[in-house]
């Protein structure tokens, strides 16, 4: 399975509707595929999360985001960047 921009946009839309929080989706190289307007951007923390398989909390454009690897059948397909909502403590 390959994560592409149209699929990432669907995932971001459904995830945002379910969690009621803004979400960004990147590929395994940290390139944003959905959830962010503007020039293509690579996020080092998303790449770190994809490579290590661990969640990473970091700031992105003034927002605190929790980067979580999206794993299917033992393979990392991409990374979710969930905006940490006020009062929500991310797990380190």
Phi, psi and omega per residue, in radians:
X1 nan 2.314 -3.134
X2 -2.021 2.261 3.105
X3 -1.489 2.125 3.112
X4 -2.115 3.041 -3.060
X5 -1.037 -0.848 3.138
X6 -1.062 -0.717 3.112
X7 -1.174 -0.718 3.114
X8 -1.074 -0.669 3.116
X9 -1.147 -0.681 3.078
X10 -1.129 -0.788 3.135
X11 -1.069 -0.795 -3.140
X12 -1.072 -0.767 -3.136
X13 -1.102 -0.805 3.140
X14 -1.166 -0.740 -3.131
X15 -1.112 -0.750 3.118
X16 -1.102 -0.692 3.124
X17 -1.138 -0.673 -3.113
X18 -1.284 -0.830 -3.026
X19 -1.563 -0.251 -3.079
X20 0.974 0.692 3.078
X21 -2.440 2.574 3.102
X22 -1.116 2.472 3.137
X23 -2.392 2.454 3.006
X24 -1.960 2.606 3.101
X25 -2.208 2.263 3.087
X26 -2.099 2.854 2.988
X27 -1.466 -3.053 -3.057
X28 -1.286 -0.140 3.065
X29 -1.683 0.055 3.128
X30 1.509 0.095 3.130
X31 -1.359 2.172 -3.129
X32 -1.188 2.226 3.112
X33 -1.850 -0.477 -3.084
X34 -2.723 2.661 3.045
X35 1.662 -0.011 -3.121
X36 -2.477 2.228 3.110
X37 -1.575 2.656 3.073
X38 2.057 -2.944 -3.105
X39 -1.091 2.601 3.082
X40 -0.941 2.324 -3.064
X41 -2.280 2.386 3.034
X42 -1.849 2.295 -3.096
X43 -1.877 2.030 -3.104
X44 -1.053 -0.673 -3.122
X45 -1.182 -0.595 3.080
X46 -1.183 -0.726 3.071
X47 -1.063 -0.772 3.104
X48 -1.016 -0.783 3.131
X49 -1.097 -0.718 3.126
X50 -1.131 -0.711 -3.090
X51 -1.300 -0.636 -3.070
X52 -1.638 -0.346 -3.080
X53 1.307 0.301 -3.107
X54 -2.054 2.711 3.071
X55 -1.372 2.560 -3.101
X56 -2.318 2.340 3.083
X57 -1.901 2.240 -3.121
X58 -2.758 2.813 3.094
X59 -1.486 2.520 3.048
X60 -2.501 2.013 3.134
X61 0.861 0.832 3.070
X62 1.416 0.032 3.117
X63 -1.952 2.510 3.027
X64 -1.543 2.132 -3.107
X65 -2.103 2.525 3.024
X66 -1.840 2.003 -3.121
X67 -1.625 2.133 -3.057
X68 -2.185 2.230 3.115
X69 -1.189 2.475 3.091
X70 -1.786 1.848 -3.023
X71 -1.969 2.348 3.082
X72 -2.386 2.221 -3.125
X73 0.872 0.757 3.061
X74 1.362 0.047 -3.126
X75 -2.058 2.300 3.077
X76 -1.327 2.125 -3.117
X77 -1.688 -0.471 -3.091
X78 -3.115 -2.928 -3.109
X79 -2.418 2.377 3.022
X80 -1.627 2.397 2.969
X81 -1.980 1.826 -3.125
X82 -1.729 2.248 3.066
X83 -1.168 2.203 3.129
X84 -1.308 2.013 -3.103
X85 -1.324 2.625 3.079
X86 -0.966 2.340 3.141
X87 1.506 -0.093 3.106
X88 -1.768 2.122 3.140
X89 -1.734 2.031 3.112
X90 -1.187 2.592 3.090
X91 -1.427 2.227 -3.122
X92 -1.217 nan nan
